[in-house]
Amino acid sequence: MFKMLSRKLLGEKYRSSLQNVLISVFVAYGLYSLDKQIPLSKKVLVLTIIVYSGTLIIQALGSADNAKVLHGLFAMPCNERRTLGEYTLVIGLYVLTSKVSLLAALLFAFTKMTVYSCALLLLAFLLALFGGMATFGHFKKRPYISVLYVAAGIAMAFFLPDGKAAVIALTAADVIFGGTLFFLRMEDFRVCPTAGRRRKTVAAKKPTFLILRYLWRYMLEKKAYIFSTLFIIGFAVFFSRNAENMGLKIACGMGMAAISINSPVSTMVSANRGLDRKLDALPSKTERFFIPFGGVLFCFYLLCFGLFLTAFHVAGGNVGIRYLVLAPVFAAEGALFTSFLENRYPIKNWKTEADLTHNPRKYILPIALMAEAAIVGFI
């Protein structure tokens, strides 16, 4: 099991993982030379790792593309506990080396990382790994238990004690969450369409709002992306409030820019290889598809920014007139940039949906928006 899964997710002889780790190391050293430090509390650090890693782990487990490789594998006779342990190890190594390593590079470059902080980072990742596995495994038959795992993980970050007690508390939580995995079976992690499911045939209608209707169906099929986006908005509010309390003037703008990292519609074309191929053969695809697609993206970004500003104001944050003006500007820039990238540079070589939602290409827009927010904030 370990060799079969690692060959797909980690690359032949772990080449993909080693390449990602080396890139993260170079990024960390390159950005560290800027000598810029951002104050970050331990609670924000732990919550960032838990939310970011947990989202990626659940997306990797539920990947339809990954399910094709795993089809029939779980039905083979095997040692349940050993196989589940190997499956957990592969998923953890994949997320840690391909995704979390870049976040760790940014943390090392812009925050003061001590041995204590590194221990918190590692323990928070293990909590996200065990909690994400347990959440996914229980969701089909016992969804209320999955909700309890998510609530427990967030509560652990919010009520984390100070000092060595934080390390002890996270270690205890890791042991408890990891121990509960022994109550699951490999069958709980199977991802496949429901047997005997039939699609409802609908008579053809006038071809209006095709892109909007396609986006609606896409979002209904990817419900996890909707919850992930709402979760990121909530995290952006929490992060911005803490940053504002620490005296950071651009906290509100940074929160708006952070939301664009996890937008599910920004890779809608890349996620559907069949649609990408059909668009390549479509005459005047820019005018007929990507310009309306940009309009849909503008509405989506504007809705997300509106939810963030409202929640940030309710939480006691300072929402100035400049950010109300900046919201539609950010939405227009995000729509234009994302539509251009999906048109000219779609993501081709991806393994799971997690590779799409956190492809390095997606960090270009948030970085650009954060730079603009910094300029506006200091005017």
JOZI-V163078 format. One record per backbone hydrogen bond with DSSP energy under -1.0 kcal/mol. NH is the residue of the N-H (numbers start at 1). CO is the residue of the C=O. E is the energy in kcal/mol with one decimal. If there is no record, write none. Layout:
NH_CO_E, NH_CO_E
This chain:
5_1_-2.6, 6_2_-2.6, 7_3_-1.8, 9_5_-2.8, 10_6_-2.0, 14_11_-2.0, 15_12_-1.3, 17_10_-1.5, 18_14_-2.4, 19_15_-2.5, 20_16_-2.2, 21_17_-2.3, 22_18_-2.3, 23_19_-2.2, 24_20_-2.2, 25_21_-2.2, 26_22_-2.3, 27_23_-2.4, 28_24_-2.4, 29_25_-2.3, 30_26_-2.4, 31_27_-2.6, 32_28_-2.1, 33_29_-1.1, 34_31_-1.5, 35_32_-1.6, 38_110_-3.9, 45_41_-2.0, 46_42_-2.5, 47_43_-2.6, 48_44_-2.5, 49_45_-2.1, 50_46_-2.5, 51_47_-2.6, 52_48_-2.5, 53_49_-2.5, 54_50_-2.3, 55_51_-2.0, 56_52_-1.7, 57_53_-2.5, 58_54_-2.2, 59_55_-2.1, 60_56_-2.4, 61_57_-2.3, 62_58_-2.0, 67_63_-1.7, 68_64_-1.0, 70_66_-1.7, 73_70_-1.8, 76_73_-1.2, 83_79_-2.9, 84_80_-2.5, 85_81_-2.2, 86_82_-2.4, 87_83_-2.5, 88_84_-2.4, 89_85_-2.2, 90_86_-2.5, 91_87_-2.3, 92_88_-2.5, 93_89_-2.6, 94_90_-2.5, 95_91_-2.4, 96_92_-2.5, 97_93_-2.5, 98_94_-2.1, 99_95_-1.8, 100_95_-2.6, 101_96_-1.2, 103_99_-1.1, 104_100_-2.8, 105_101_-1.8, 106_102_-1.9, 107_103_-2.2, 108_104_-2.6, 109_105_-1.8, 110_106_-2.2, 111_107_-1.8, 118_114_-2.5, 119_115_-2.1, 120_116_-2.0, 121_117_-2.4, 122_118_-2.5, 123_119_-2.5, 124_120_-2.6, 125_121_-2.0, 126_122_-2.1, 127_123_-2.0, 128_124_-2.1, 129_125_-2.6, 130_126_-2.8, 131_127_-2.5, 132_128_-2.5, 133_129_-2.4, 134_130_-2.4, 135_131_-2.7, 136_132_-2.3, 137_133_-2.5, 138_134_-1.9, 142_138_-3.0, 145_142_-1.1, 146_142_-1.1, 147_143_-2.0, 148_144_-1.6, 149_145_-2.0, 150_146_-2.2, 151_147_-2.5, 152_148_-2.5, 153_149_-2.2, 154_150_-2.2, 155_151_-2.5, 156_152_-2.1, 157_153_-1.4, 158_154_-2.3, 159_155_-2.6, 166_163_-1.3, 168_164_-2.1, 169_165_-2.6, 170_166_-2.5, 171_167_-2.3, 172_168_-2.4, 173_169_-2.2, 174_170_-2.4, 175_171_-2.2, 176_172_-2.3, 177_173_-3.0, 178_174_-2.9, 179_175_-2.2, 180_176_-1.6, 182_179_-1.3, 183_180_-1.4, 184_181_-1.7, 188_185_-1.5, 189_186_-1.7, 190_187_-1.3, 197_194_-1.5, 208_206_-2.8, 213_209_-2.6, 214_210_-2.6, 215_211_-2.6, 216_212_-2.0, 217_213_-2.1, 218_214_-2.5, 219_215_-2.5, 220_216_-1.9, 221_217_-1.9, 222_218_-1.6, 225_222_-1.3, 227_223_-1.9, 228_224_-2.2, 229_225_-2.3, 230_226_-2.3, 231_227_-2.3, 232_228_-2.3, 233_229_-2.2, 234_230_-2.1, 235_231_-2.4, 236_232_-2.8, 237_233_-2.0, 238_234_-2.1, 239_235_-3.1, 240_236_-2.5, 241_237_-2.2, 242_238_-1.9, 243_239_-2.5, 244_240_-2.5, 245_241_-2.1, 246_242_-1.3, 247_244_-1.6, 248_243_-2.4, 251_248_-1.1, 254_250_-2.4, 255_251_-2.0, 256_252_-1.8, 257_253_-2.1, 258_254_-2.2, 259_255_-1.2, 261_258_-1.5, 268_265_-1.4, 271_267_-2.2, 276_272_-2.3, 277_273_-2.1, 278_274_-2.1, 279_275_-2.4, 280_276_-1.6, 288_284_-2.3, 289_285_-2.0, 290_285_-1.8, 291_286_-2.0, 293_289_-2.3, 294_290_-1.9, 295_291_-1.5, 296_292_-2.0, 297_293_-2.3, 298_294_-2.3, 299_295_-1.8, 300_296_-2.2, 301_297_-2.9, 302_298_-2.4, 303_299_-2.1, 304_300_-2.2, 305_301_-2.7, 306_302_-2.2, 307_303_-2.3, 308_304_-2.3, 309_305_-2.7, 310_306_-2.1, 311_307_-2.5, 312_308_-2.9, 313_309_-2.2, 314_310_-2.3, 315_311_-2.0, 316_313_-1.4, 317_312_-2.8, 324_320_-1.2, 325_321_-1.9, 326_322_-2.0, 327_323_-1.6, 330_326_-3.2, 331_327_-2.4, 332_328_-2.3, 333_329_-2.5, 334_330_-2.8, 335_331_-2.3, 336_332_-2.5, 337_333_-2.7, 338_334_-2.4, 339_335_-2.3, 340_336_-2.0, 341_337_-2.3, 342_338_-2.6, 343_339_-1.6, 344_340_-2.9, 345_341_-2.2, 350_348_-1.6, 355_352_-1.3, 357_353_-2.2, 358_354_-1.3, 359_356_-1.3, 362_359_-2.4, 363_360_-1.4, 364_361_-1.1, 367_363_-1.7, 368_364_-2.2, 369_365_-2.7, 370_366_-2.5, 371_367_-2.1, 372_368_-2.0, 373_369_-2.7, 374_370_-2.2, 375_371_-1.9, 376_372_-2.6, 377_373_-2.6, 378_374_-1.5
